[in-house]
Amino acid sequence: RWYLHRRLALAIVARTGTSPRRLVAGFMLACALLIMWMSNTAATLMMMPIGIAVLSLMSAPAGGVSTSGQAAGSEAHGLGVALMLGIAYAGSIGGVATLIGTPPNAVLAAMSDQLLNVEMSFARWLTFGLPVSVVMLVACWTFLCLVLFRLPGAPLAAAARVIDAERAKLGSWHPAERVTALVFALAAFAWIFRAPKQIGAITIPGIQSLLPQVGDATIAIAAALVLFLWPTRDQRGVRTRVLDWTHARSIPWDILVLFGGGLSLASAFESSGLTMWLGGELAVLAGYPDLLIIAAVAATFVFVTEITSNTATATLGLPVMAALGPSVGIEPLALMTAAAMGSSMAFMLPVATPPNAIVFGTGYIKPGEMSRAGFFLNLMAILVVTVAVAAIFR
């Protein structure tokens, strides 16, 4: 509502530099950081027009790209594809980092509590997801900019002009932006330090040391209440609140219904005995190496998500992973984590994720280009997720 996310994204892009390589890195970093906390569709829709504005000036001699006929067209095309794919892929990769970044993570948290009686807190998932997200982001940038398209490193004057113009449109900070930034920072801090932290021989008290009943949901509700109650004025000077129901009702509340259905499904797995039956049927896999089973789980969810909703895939698949774990002698949470992460790593097809579909619709990318780049990154995701899960649950 107050364009804080746009201001932060433009600041990141401006600071990373305006050479083709740095430009792609800046857009990917900004997109990933936003999607750690907000909808990947909204973040992609916000970043894409800025990227298109930069690319639209690349054919001009002042743009900074080589102007020698075919070479200029090749470089501009390479930058266009790399930038659009970078935005789309960062939209999937960034969501893996936090528990609220993408629906499969939240599905995992709910089902691990219900099926395994294991709490997956925001801070705990951060230690799982953030390293995977960082490694995948670096791998994606390296592949797009240094391997697939080999983008040049010279600065682009046109890019700097576009970014500066977009930042100028935002003007000075609105008081509501400052309040939103402060509440957001405090909520993130509270999520991370909700439980006590042990660092060597030192124990850092957490919020639960004073308020034992506080959970991640408590913190989220408290932050929302502050925003609903904090008075401010809009751009026309009309009294309002930092957050009102007009804007809050645009949140995809239907996801909560889907989560509820998933929890009901998980409960049905348990009460009907289906979990026990699946465990017996899947016991034939017990002789295979743990690493191979984890890789197979990650690969299955990565490629299935290419043609299905990641939320639906996680909702249907995680109870099966909970049953598979004991049958093959692997901690169920390890397989559920591999499945949840794999559900967010579909890069090949436009229909795989909303960010893929959005950038494909720009016309900068051909289906073959997305499939070729996406297939390599799917394989990279399987490798990274497998190694990460094996290391975390060793």
C-alpha distance (Angstrom), angle and dihedral (degrees) to the residues before:
residue distance angle dihedral
R1 . . .
W2 3.81 . .
Y3 3.86 96.5 .
L4 3.79 93.1 -121.2
H5 3.80 89.7 138.0
R6 3.81 90.6 53.3
R7 3.80 92.2 49.4
L8 3.81 92.3 50.4
A9 3.81 93.0 46.0
L10 3.81 93.3 50.8
A11 3.81 90.9 47.2
I12 3.81 90.4 54.5
V13 3.81 93.2 47.2
A14 3.81 91.6 47.5
R15 3.80 92.6 51.7
T16 3.80 97.1 47.6
G17 3.81 92.8 61.2
T18 3.81 138.0 -112.8
S19 3.80 105.9 -99.1
P20 3.83 111.0 115.0
R21 3.80 91.3 -105.3
R22 3.80 94.5 46.8
L23 3.79 91.4 42.3
V24 3.80 91.9 57.6
A25 3.82 89.7 44.7
G26 3.80 91.6 50.8
F27 3.80 94.6 49.2
M28 3.81 91.6 46.0
L29 3.80 93.3 48.1
A30 3.81 93.1 46.9
C31 3.80 92.2 46.9
A32 3.81 93.4 47.2
L33 3.80 93.4 48.4
L34 3.80 91.8 49.7
I35 3.79 93.5 47.4
M36 3.79 91.2 53.3
W37 3.82 85.0 72.3
M38 3.82 108.1 21.0
S39 3.80 144.1 36.8
N40 3.80 114.1 -60.2
T41 3.80 89.6 -141.3
A42 3.81 93.2 55.4
A43 3.80 93.5 45.0
T44 3.81 92.7 48.6
L45 3.80 92.2 47.9
M46 3.81 88.7 51.7
M47 3.82 96.9 47.9
M48 3.80 97.9 40.4
P49 3.85 98.6 69.2
I50 3.81 90.5 49.6
G51 3.79 89.7 51.7
I52 3.80 91.8 47.8
A53 3.82 90.6 50.1
V54 3.80 89.3 55.3
L55 3.81 93.2 46.2
S56 3.80 93.3 48.0
L57 3.81 89.5 66.6
M58 3.79 96.0 47.6
S59 3.81 94.3 90.6
A60 3.81 91.5 60.2
P61 3.84 117.1 92.2
A62 3.81 89.7 -124.8
G63 3.77 89.9 58.6
G64 3.77 92.1 85.5
V65 3.82 97.7 -120.2
S66 3.79 120.0 120.9
T67 3.80 110.3 -83.9
S68 3.80 98.7 -158.0
G69 3.80 99.7 120.9
Q70 3.79 112.8 -106.7
A71 3.81 92.9 19.2
A72 3.79 90.7 58.1
G73 3.79 92.0 50.5
S74 3.79 91.9 47.4
E75 3.81 93.7 50.4
A76 3.80 93.0 45.5
H77 3.81 91.2 48.6
G78 3.79 91.7 48.1
L79 3.79 91.5 50.5
G80 3.80 91.2 47.0
V81 3.79 94.5 51.8
A82 3.82 93.9 41.6
L83 3.81 92.6 48.5
M84 3.80 95.3 47.1
L85 3.80 93.3 44.3
G86 3.80 90.0 45.3
I87 3.80 91.4 55.0
A88 3.81 92.0 47.2
Y89 3.79 96.0 45.8
A90 3.80 93.7 44.5
G91 3.80 85.2 54.0
S92 3.79 89.0 64.3
I93 3.81 99.4 34.4
G94 3.81 96.1 49.7
G95 3.79 92.7 55.3
V96 3.80 91.8 61.9
A97 3.82 91.8 64.6
T98 3.81 99.5 71.3
L99 3.77 136.0 36.4
I100 3.81 91.0 -118.8
G101 3.80 95.7 42.3
T102 3.80 97.9 91.7
P103 3.83 134.2 5.7
P104 3.86 97.5 -112.8
N105 3.81 89.2 63.0
A106 3.79 91.4 54.7
V107 3.81 90.6 45.1
L108 3.81 88.5 54.2
A109 3.81 91.9 49.9
A110 3.80 92.1 51.0
M111 3.80 95.8 44.7
S112 3.80 96.0 43.8
D113 3.80 87.6 55.9
Q114 3.80 93.5 46.7
L115 3.82 100.9 38.8
L116 3.80 102.8 29.1
N117 3.81 102.2 22.8
V118 3.81 87.2 -126.6
E119 3.80 120.1 135.8
M120 3.79 114.8 -136.1
S121 3.79 102.4 -161.2
F122 3.79 125.8 -168.0
A123 3.81 91.4 -108.4
R124 3.80 94.0 48.2
W125 3.80 93.2 50.6
L126 3.80 89.6 47.9
T127 3.81 89.0 62.3
F128 3.82 88.3 52.5
G129 3.77 102.7 39.0
L130 3.79 105.5 34.0
P131 3.84 96.9 63.1
V132 3.81 90.8 46.6
S133 3.79 90.7 48.7
V134 3.82 93.3 48.9
V135 3.82 93.8 48.1
M136 3.81 92.2 47.3
L137 3.80 92.1 47.0
V138 3.82 91.7 52.9
A139 3.82 91.6 44.6
C140 3.80 91.5 49.5
W141 3.81 93.5 49.4
T142 3.81 92.1 46.0
F143 3.79 92.6 50.7
L144 3.81 95.8 45.6
C145 3.80 98.8 41.7
L146 3.80 105.3 30.0
V147 3.81 105.2 26.2
L148 3.80 112.2 25.0
F149 3.82 100.8 33.8
R150 3.84 105.4 7.1
L151 3.78 93.8 -145.4
P152 3.83 119.3 -155.2
G153 3.79 122.3 -109.2
A154 3.83 100.0 -137.8
P155 3.85 116.1 116.1
L156 3.81 119.5 -105.3
A157 3.79 113.5 -135.6
A158 3.81 92.5 -162.0
A159 3.79 92.1 57.2
A160 3.79 92.1 54.4
R161 3.82 90.7 50.5
V162 3.80 93.3 51.3
I163 3.80 94.0 47.5
D164 3.81 92.7 46.6
A165 3.81 90.3 49.2
E166 3.81 92.0 50.7
R167 3.81 91.3 49.5
A168 3.80 91.2 48.6
K169 3.82 90.3 55.0
L170 3.81 89.8 61.5
G171 3.80 93.1 58.9
S172 3.80 121.1 -169.4
W173 3.79 124.2 -16.3
H174 3.80 114.5 -77.2
P175 3.85 114.0 -136.1
A176 3.81 89.1 -119.2
E177 3.80 89.4 57.5
R178 3.79 90.3 55.9
V179 3.80 91.9 48.6
T180 3.80 91.6 48.3
A181 3.81 91.8 49.0
L182 3.81 91.8 48.7
V183 3.82 94.7 47.7
F184 3.79 91.0 45.3
A185 3.82 92.2 50.8
L186 3.80 92.2 47.5
A187 3.81 91.8 48.8
A188 3.81 91.7 50.5
F189 3.81 90.2 47.7
A190 3.81 90.9 49.4
W191 3.81 92.2 49.1
I192 3.79 91.7 51.7
F193 3.82 95.9 44.3
R194 3.80 99.3 35.6
A195 3.81 92.3 110.2
P196 3.83 124.7 42.3
K197 3.81 114.4 -89.1
Q198 3.80 123.6 -138.9
I199 3.83 113.6 -150.0
G200 3.78 108.2 175.8
A201 3.79 107.4 -61.0
I202 3.81 91.9 -17.2
T203 3.80 122.3 92.5
I204 3.79 116.8 -160.1
P205 3.82 110.1 -154.5
G206 3.78 115.4 -124.4
I207 3.78 132.7 -150.0
Q208 3.80 88.8 -95.5
S209 3.80 89.3 62.4
L210 3.81 86.4 72.7
L211 3.82 100.5 23.3
P212 3.82 108.2 31.2
Q213 3.81 94.8 -179.1
V214 3.81 95.5 58.5
G215 3.81 113.3 114.1
D216 3.79 135.0 174.1
A217 3.80 90.2 -91.3
T218 3.82 90.7 52.7
I219 3.79 90.3 56.3
A220 3.81 92.8 47.9
I221 3.82 92.4 50.0
A222 3.81 91.9 47.1
A223 3.82 91.3 51.8
A224 3.80 91.3 48.7
L225 3.82 91.8 49.1
V226 3.80 91.4 52.6
L227 3.81 90.4 52.7
F228 3.82 91.9 46.1
L229 3.82 91.7 51.2
W230 3.82 101.7 38.7
P231 3.83 109.5 102.9
T232 3.79 121.6 -138.0
R233 3.80 141.6 143.6
D234 3.77 126.5 -106.8
Q235 3.81 125.5 -130.7
R236 3.82 90.3 -80.3
G237 3.80 93.0 52.2
V238 3.81 94.4 -107.7
R239 3.81 116.2 145.7
T240 3.79 112.7 -109.1
R241 3.80 141.8 136.2
V242 3.77 127.9 -92.6
L243 3.82 86.9 -112.1
D244 3.79 123.8 21.4
W245 3.77 133.6 177.9
T246 3.80 93.0 -105.4
H247 3.79 88.5 68.5
A248 3.81 97.6 30.2
R249 3.79 93.1 58.6
S250 3.82 89.6 62.3
I251 3.82 87.8 69.6
P252 3.85 108.8 109.7
W253 3.80 95.2 -105.9
D254 3.81 90.3 168.4
I255 3.81 87.2 77.4
L256 3.82 87.7 69.5
V257 3.80 90.0 56.3
L258 3.80 89.0 50.9
F259 3.81 90.2 49.9
G260 3.79 90.0 50.6
G261 3.78 90.3 51.0
G262 3.79 89.6 50.3
L263 3.79 92.1 52.6
S264 3.80 89.9 48.7
L265 3.79 88.7 50.9
A266 3.80 91.1 50.3
S267 3.80 90.1 49.8
A268 3.81 89.8 50.3
F269 3.81 89.7 52.3
E270 3.80 88.9 56.8
S271 3.80 101.1 40.3
S272 3.81 95.6 44.2
G273 3.78 94.1 50.8
L274 3.81 91.9 -118.1
T275 3.80 90.5 126.8
M276 3.80 91.3 57.6
W277 3.81 91.8 45.8
L278 3.80 92.8 49.9
G279 3.78 90.0 47.7
G280 3.79 90.2 56.0
E281 3.79 93.9 46.0
L282 3.80 93.2 48.6
A283 3.79 93.9 48.1
V284 3.83 88.1 95.2
L285 3.82 87.2 77.8
A286 3.80 92.3 61.4
G287 3.80 93.7 98.0
Y288 3.79 95.5 60.4
P289 3.83 122.8 94.0
D290 3.81 114.7 -91.5
L291 3.80 91.8 -124.3
L292 3.81 91.5 55.0
I293 3.81 92.4 50.0
I294 3.81 92.3 49.2
A295 3.82 90.2 48.4
A296 3.81 90.9 49.0
V297 3.81 91.1 51.1
A298 3.81 92.2 48.6
A299 3.83 91.8 46.6
T300 3.80 92.8 48.4
F301 3.79 93.7 52.7
V302 3.82 93.6 41.8
F303 3.80 93.8 55.0
V304 3.81 97.7 35.8
T305 3.81 88.8 54.9
E306 3.81 88.5 58.8
I307 3.80 88.5 76.6
T308 3.82 103.6 22.9
S309 3.79 138.3 52.3
N310 3.79 111.6 -83.6
T311 3.80 90.5 -138.2
A312 3.80 92.8 52.5
T313 3.81 91.5 44.6
A314 3.81 91.8 52.5
T315 3.80 93.1 43.1
L316 3.80 92.7 53.6
G317 3.79 97.8 35.1
L318 3.80 105.5 44.8
P319 3.83 96.1 68.2
V320 3.81 87.7 52.8
M321 3.81 89.9 51.9
A322 3.80 89.8 50.3
A323 3.81 88.0 56.1
L324 3.81 94.2 43.3
G325 3.81 95.3 55.0
P326 3.83 100.3 69.7
S327 3.82 91.1 41.1
V328 3.80 93.6 59.2
G329 3.80 97.5 33.3
I330 3.82 96.1 -109.2
E331 3.79 124.4 125.3
P332 3.83 105.6 -97.5
L333 3.80 92.1 -135.9
A334 3.81 89.3 59.0
L335 3.80 92.5 57.8
M336 3.80 91.5 42.3
T337 3.81 89.9 52.2
A338 3.81 91.9 49.9
A339 3.80 89.3 49.1
A340 3.81 94.6 47.8
M341 3.80 93.0 48.3
G342 3.79 92.0 44.8
S343 3.80 90.0 52.4
S344 3.81 89.3 62.8
M345 3.82 97.0 47.3
A346 3.82 106.1 76.8
F347 3.81 110.9 133.3
M348 3.82 107.9 153.8
L349 3.80 109.4 75.0
P350 3.82 133.3 46.9
V351 3.82 89.8 -130.9
A352 3.82 93.3 53.6
T353 3.82 97.0 84.4
P354 3.82 137.3 0.9
P355 3.86 92.0 -112.8
N356 3.82 90.2 54.0
A357 3.80 90.9 50.8
I358 3.80 93.3 46.2
V359 3.80 96.4 52.7
F360 3.81 92.4 40.3
G361 3.79 87.7 58.1
T362 3.81 91.1 60.6
G363 3.80 91.1 74.5
Y364 3.80 93.7 -127.7
I365 3.80 93.1 107.1
K366 3.80 130.9 60.2
P367 3.82 118.7 -148.4
G368 3.80 91.2 -114.5
E369 3.79 92.2 53.3
M370 3.79 92.8 53.0
S371 3.81 92.4 44.5
R372 3.81 93.7 48.8
A373 3.79 94.7 48.3
G374 3.79 92.5 38.4
F375 3.80 95.2 52.2
F376 3.81 91.7 56.2
L377 3.80 91.3 47.2
N378 3.81 91.2 47.6
L379 3.80 88.3 56.8
M380 3.80 90.4 45.9
A381 3.81 90.1 50.1
I382 3.81 91.6 51.7
L383 3.82 90.1 51.2
V384 3.81 95.0 46.0
V385 3.81 94.6 45.1
T386 3.81 92.0 46.8
V387 3.79 94.0 50.0
A388 3.82 92.4 43.3
V389 3.81 94.8 49.8
A390 3.80 92.1 45.0
A391 3.81 90.2 50.6
I392 3.81 95.1 45.7
F393 3.80 96.1 47.5
R394 3.82 99.5 33.0
